[in-house]
Amino acid sequence: MALEILYFAWVREAIGSDAETVEPPDGVETIGDLIGWLAGRGEGYAEALGEPGRLRAAIDQVFASMETPLGEAREVAIFPPVTGG
């Protein structure tokens, strides 16, 4: 299953890209699984994604928790918590 991954703010800066298409391996079933797998892809990924508690995510533009199944997702966005002011 090909997934478009979008990165925002300091996550994007650490990884060095704002988007990529990936094919997660079998066993990657939730947002948390996906982030854990991505964190193992290199130093920038580990820096940006190594602490999932600091991240938020959306599947196909709908906010999702780390336990949310990927299901038939086409797009996953990963970003830091959003604050207003």
C-alpha positions, 0 to 999 in steps of 0.5 A: 500500500503506497502512502503519501506522507506529509511533514510540517514545521520542525518535523519537515526541517529535521527530515529535509523534505515536506513529502514522500511516498512510502510502502510500509512493510507488513505489520505497520497497521497504525499511525504509531507503527508508521511513525516507529517504522519511519523513525528507523529510516535515518538520522533526520527521521529519528530526530524528528519522529523518535518521540511520538508523544510530541507529534500529531497526525492526520489520515486523509486530512482527519486528525487521528491518534497514534492508535488509529489504524491506517486502513485504506489511507492514502495520505498521512500528515505528521506535525507538531501540536498546533497552538493558537494565539 
